[in-house]
Amino acid sequence: MDFIKNPRAIEEKSMDLIDPFISDIDLTDEEVTVYSRMIHASGDVDYGHLIRTSENAVEEGFKALAKGCNIYCDVNMVKAGINKNALKVLGSEVFCRVSDPEIAKIAKEKNIARSMAAMNSFGTDLNGAIIAVGNAPTALYEAIRMTLEDGIKPALIIGIPVGFVGAADSKEQLIRKAPCPYITVRGTKGGSSIVASCVNALMYNLVKRDNMLYIEGKKK
């Protein structure tokens, strides 16, 4: 069997193959890296025309990560997919509380989803942070509510919950109402791997990776 074996060559070839599917979209070079990695993670070139970002959202994500901002997730699958070596180099951490016993107790008492209770529990820690939602529309709705009603000011919301109940609607709400930068995908598509790929794409613009794609340090 004749196939490409080098990780960097595989990645670069993948991005070359993806490029024609987003060449008709007016994107900055940095936005191209984010769009491409999201398409790469999904294996679905339709994503290119479903992704929506607010003005300068990618740039704001870079700025926040360059300062070592933390990332707050709705589910552990998002947390698991984020490159921990890149996080360490940037001085960032990733958090998810959806499985905490305390959160389960709060959710039961209030008769709400655990993901919603977990997002609310982060409170003012969300200021200047990146919110990453890949599974639960309830978590995205709560993040939007917190920005509108509680004055929470995240650096960026990456809101891409997947599914058929509330997912598309929550993302449209994000587009219409979020008073902060956002990255989302219209419709029912999305998921934890897509959100993690988006976070990783932002980080990979700030860190150096070697020929095997291991993290070497910060870019100069």
N, C-alpha and C positions, 0 to 999 in steps of 0.2 A: 504494500500500500504506500502510495506516494502522497504525503500530506505535510503541511507546515507544522514544525515542531517548536519553534521559538516563540515564547509568549508575546514578546513585543511585536514580532512580525505578524502574528495572528491578529493582534489588536489593531495594528496599523492597516492591515488588509481589510479588516472588518469596517473600519472607519472610511476607507476609500470606497467600499461597496455601498455604504450608507449615504455618502455625500450627494449623489445625484437625486436622492429622494427629498432632500431639504434645500437643494440649490436654488429653488424658486422662492424661498422664504428670505426676507430681509433680516439677516442675523449678523451680530458681531462675531468675531472669531471665538470669543469666549462662550457666547451662546451656542455656537455650533458644537463645541465640545460637550455641552450639557445635553442638547437635543440628541446628538449622536450616541452618547452613552445610554440614554434612556431607550432609544430605539434598539441599541445593541442588547440591552438587558431583556427587552421584551421579545426580540426577534420579529417585531411588527413595524414595518415601515409606515403604516398608517399613522403612527404616533406623531410624526413630524407635523402634520396638519391639525392635530388635536391638542397639542401642547399650547398652553397660554401662559404668558408671563406678563406681569406688570412692568412698566417702564423701569429699566435699570435694576430689575430684580436680581439678575445674575451678578451684577457688579456689587450690589448690596450684600449678597451672600459671600462673595469673596472678601469684602471688607470685614464682615463679622468674623469669619473664620480666621482671617489674618490676625485678628485681635485675640484669638483663642476663645471664641464664644462656645457655649455649650449647646447641645442638641437634645431636644425633648421629644420622645416618640410616643405614639399611641399603642404600639404593640412590640413585643420582643423580637419579632421577625425583622422589623425595620432596624432595630438596634443591632441584631446579629449580622446584618448585611453591610453595615458601615465599617470601613477599613480602620481598624483600631490603631495600626501603626501610623497611619496618616494623622489620625486624631492626636496621638501622642506627640508627634513632631510639632503640630500646631498648638499644642497646649490645651486642647479641648477635651470634653468628656461627653458621653451620651447617656441619657437617663430614660428609663421606662418604669412606671409604677403599677401597671395594669394588673400584675400578679400579686401585689402586696396584700397581705391579709387585711390591713387597715383600710385599703381601698375597697376591698370586697364588702367590708362591714358598712362603709359609708354608702356604697351603691345600693346595698340592700335596704338600709334605713330610708334613703331618699327615693327608692324605686327608680333608679336611673342606671344606665349602662356603666360598667366598670371603667371603660375607656374615657367616658365623660367625667367621672369622678376623679380619675387619675390626672387628666389634663387640668382640671380645676385645682387640684392639690399643688400643682407647681407654682401657682400664684405669681408673685412678682419676679420669681426666678426666670420667667419667660421674657422679661425685659432684655432686649439686646441679644436674645438667643435665636436659634433656628428651631421652629416647630416642624416636625416631620410626621405626617399622618398618611399611612398607607393602607389602612384596613377599615377603620371605624368612622363612618360619617358623623356619628355622635361626637367623637373627639374633635372633628373639624368644626362642627357647629359650635361646640363649646369654646374652641379657640377664637372663632370669629366673635362670639358673644363677649368674651373677655376683652377683646380689643375695643369693641364698641361701647360696652357698659362699664367695664372696670378700669379702663385706661391702660391696659397692658400694651406694651409696645415692642413686639418681637422684631428682630432685624429682618426676618424672612419667614413666611409660612410656605412650606412645601406640602400642599394638600392634595393627595391623589388617592383617596380611598377607592376601592374596587367594589363592584357589585350592582345589584338591581334595586335595592331598597335604600333610598336616601343618598346614595353615592353621587349620582349625577347632579341632584338638586343641591347638595352641600357644596359641590365645586362651583356651581353657578352662583351660589350665595357668596362664595369667596371672591369670585370675579366682580360681582356687583358691589359688595359692601366692605371688603377688608380695607381698613385704613393703613395698610402696611404692604410692603412688597410681597408678591406671591408667585409661585410656580404651580401650575395645575395641569390636568388633562381632562378635556371635556368628555362627557358621556360616562359609560359604565366601566371603561377600561382603567387600569391602574394597578395598585397593589404594593406590597412591602418591598419587593425587589426593585420596582421602578423608583420608589422614593429613595431607597438606599443608593441606587445608581446615580440619582441626581445629586445627593449629598457627596458621594465619592467623586463625581465629575467636578464639583466645585473645589474639593480638596486637591484633586490631582493637578489643578492649575496653580497650586501654591507649593506643592512638594516635588522633589526630584525622585524619579524612579529609574532603576537600573534596567539592564537588558532582560532581566527575568521578572520585571515589574515589581520588585521589592522596593520599599520606601527607603530612600537614602538620607533625606533631610529636606530642609526648606530650599526653595528656589531663591536665587539671589535677586 
